[in-house]
């Protein structure tokens, strides 16, 4: 049973990867670059500021992150992590949030 589940998971992951490659090839045929798509789709037409508070609970810890979204900033700099568990976020926290 474990082997069957493993093979099914492997087949699904290979299929998903292959589909992504096919989609990217088709988009490149129409002169769409990956960078253009990323910058165009990610918050490109945002108009509203807002704050966000996220609580992540797993078996060993609870993590509370507070951040904000600022549409006046450049794309890629709009999401800002303000605190993690009430304290200053570490470099690792900032990298993971980005």
C-alpha positions as CSV (number, residue, x, y, z in Angstrom):
1,X,0.0,0.0,0.0
2,X,2.8,2.4,0.8
3,X,4.5,1.7,-2.5
4,X,1.2,2.5,-4.4
5,X,0.8,5.8,-2.5
6,X,4.4,6.7,-3.2
7,X,4.1,5.9,-6.9
8,X,0.8,7.9,-7.1
9,X,2.5,10.9,-5.4
10,X,5.5,10.7,-7.7
11,X,3.3,10.5,-10.8
12,X,1.2,13.5,-9.7
13,X,4.4,15.6,-8.9
14,X,6.0,14.7,-12.3
15,X,2.7,15.5,-14.1
16,X,2.4,18.9,-12.3
17,X,6.0,19.8,-13.2
18,X,5.5,18.7,-16.8
19,X,2.3,20.9,-17.1
20,X,4.2,23.9,-15.8
21,X,6.9,23.5,-18.3
22,X,4.3,23.1,-21.2
23,X,2.5,26.3,-20.0
24,X,5.8,28.2,-19.8
25,X,6.8,27.1,-23.3
26,X,3.4,28.1,-24.7
27,X,3.6,31.6,-23.1
28,X,7.1,32.1,-24.4
29,X,5.8,31.4,-27.9
30,X,3.7,34.5,-27.4
31,X,6.6,36.6,-26.1
32,X,5.5,36.5,-22.4
33,X,8.4,36.3,-20.0
34,X,8.2,34.8,-16.6
35,X,9.3,38.1,-15.0
36,X,6.6,40.1,-16.8
37,X,3.9,37.7,-15.6
38,X,5.1,37.8,-12.1
39,X,5.2,41.6,-11.9
40,X,1.9,42.0,-13.8
41,X,-0.1,39.6,-11.7
42,X,1.3,40.3,-8.2
43,X,-0.5,43.2,-6.7
44,X,-0.1,45.3,-9.9
45,X,-3.3,47.3,-9.6
46,X,-3.7,47.4,-5.8
47,X,-5.1,50.6,-4.4
48,X,-5.8,49.9,-0.7
49,X,-3.6,49.9,2.4
50,X,-4.2,47.3,5.0
51,X,-2.8,45.6,8.1
52,X,-2.6,41.8,8.5
53,X,-2.2,39.6,11.4
54,X,-1.4,35.9,10.8
55,X,-1.3,33.1,13.4
56,X,0.4,29.9,12.4
57,X,-0.1,26.9,14.7
58,X,1.7,23.6,14.3
59,X,2.5,20.8,16.7
60,X,5.5,22.4,18.4
61,X,4.8,26.2,18.3
62,X,2.5,29.1,17.7
63,X,3.7,32.0,15.6
64,X,2.0,35.4,15.3
65,X,3.1,37.7,12.5
66,X,1.9,41.3,12.0
67,X,2.5,43.1,8.7
68,X,1.1,45.6,6.4
69,X,0.5,46.1,2.7
70,X,1.4,49.5,1.1
71,X,0.4,49.8,-2.6
72,X,2.3,53.1,-3.0
73,X,5.6,51.1,-2.8
74,X,7.3,49.3,-5.7
75,X,6.1,45.8,-6.6
76,X,8.1,43.4,-4.5
77,X,8.4,45.9,-1.6
78,X,4.7,46.3,-0.8
79,X,4.4,43.6,1.9
80,X,6.1,44.6,5.1
81,X,6.6,42.4,8.1
82,X,6.3,44.5,11.3
83,X,6.7,42.0,14.1
84,X,6.9,38.3,14.9
85,X,5.5,37.2,18.3
86,X,5.4,40.8,19.4
87,X,9.2,41.4,18.7
88,X,11.4,42.6,15.9
89,X,11.5,40.1,13.0
90,X,14.9,38.4,12.4
91,X,16.5,38.4,8.9
92,X,15.2,34.8,8.5
93,X,11.7,35.9,9.3
94,X,11.9,38.8,6.8
95,X,13.3,36.4,4.1
96,X,10.5,33.9,4.7
97,X,7.8,36.6,4.7
98,X,9.1,37.9,1.4
